[in-house]
Each structure stands twice: as structure tokens, then as C-alpha cells.
Amino acid sequence: MRTGLAIAATIACSSVFAAPTYVGSWQVDDGPSWTVVPPSYTGQEAAALLFGGAASDYVISTIDSLVANIDHLTWVSTWAGACGGSFPCGTKVAETFEVSTGGLYATPGDTSAYVSDWAIGTEYTNYAFKVDAAVPEPASLALLGIAIAGLGVTRRRKTA
């Protein structure tokens, strides 16, 4: 009996995540000019800056705007380049990746997903998808209610 209630409670507490929703894109070089020492942004931080919310609300892709193709990577520009001097130059890194000097794009080696420097052009486009918070299914909530009611009945029988 307890095993059944535990299973029902586990199922009832499960949540369904909505698929990420495409919200927009940006090119790395849409960001501020590096001549004024701009902040360094991860892909997720750049998305939050451009589209609102918190960085953790987003997943990023370097492929296109299709949810099925999300690769959790972002294009960045690296201060002083990272491609052996070839220009333009962008690098794919994890959507949370950042190298900075005190949060700034200030010294060679610092990276940013939103700065006008080495990664110039449409090939360095990042695609942002907003991830909705978990939403309990109505059926799961009903199962949870049944599990709690079953626990109440079981306790009431034991005391009687």
C-alpha cells in the first residue's frame, strides 16, 4: 500500500516543461564597441540583456531558430582574436562560457557574446530561446490529491 502511494506521489509531483520558445537573435557585433571597455557577456547574459529576464531563462543556439536544433553553444568574440590573426574571427563556446577581467571585455583573451570586435558578420549569429518554468499537469495534481486523501484514509483506519 505504501509503495503504491509513494509511486502515485512521485508521479503527481512530476512537472511538464514546455518546449523552449524562440524569442530572437543577435549578431555578436551588434554589441557595444570595445573601444569603451564594455561588459563581457555569456550567450545567456546577452539574451537576458536584449530580451529581458534572467540569464537562466535562456538557452542559446548557433545553428538557427528551430527548437530541434538548439546546441547550447554561443558565438563569442575574443579580445585580440583567437584565430591566429585571421579576421573576422568568432569562436563557438558553451552558452555559459565567459573569460573576463572583472566582468569586462578589457584585456587580451577576454570573451563576449555581445561586442563589436573580431566576430563581425551574419555568420556569428546567436539564437535565443526562452525556457518556461515547470508547470504541473492537472492530471498530476489530481493524482497528488488522491495520494494525500489515501494517506488520510489509511491513518484514520489505523486510529479507529
Number of C-alpha atoms within 10 A of each C-alpha: 8 10 8 10 17 12 12 18 19 14 15 21 15 15 15 12 13 11 12 19 16 18 14 14 19 18 21 29 23 16 18 15 13 19 10 9 13 18 19 26 28 24 33 28 24 26 30 19 14 15 17 13 13 14 19 13 18 27 25 28 25 23 17 17 19 13 16 9 11 18 15 20 22 29 29 34 29 26 21 16 21 17 13 8 10 10 13 15 21 25 18 17 18 17 26 17 17 21 19 19 15 9 14 17 27 19 14 14 15 21 31 32 35 32 28 19 25 24 28 19 14 11 14 23 23 29 27 32 24 24 16 13 12 11 11 14 15 11 11 19 17 12 19 20 15 16 20 15 12 15 14 11 11 13 11 10 8 7 6 5
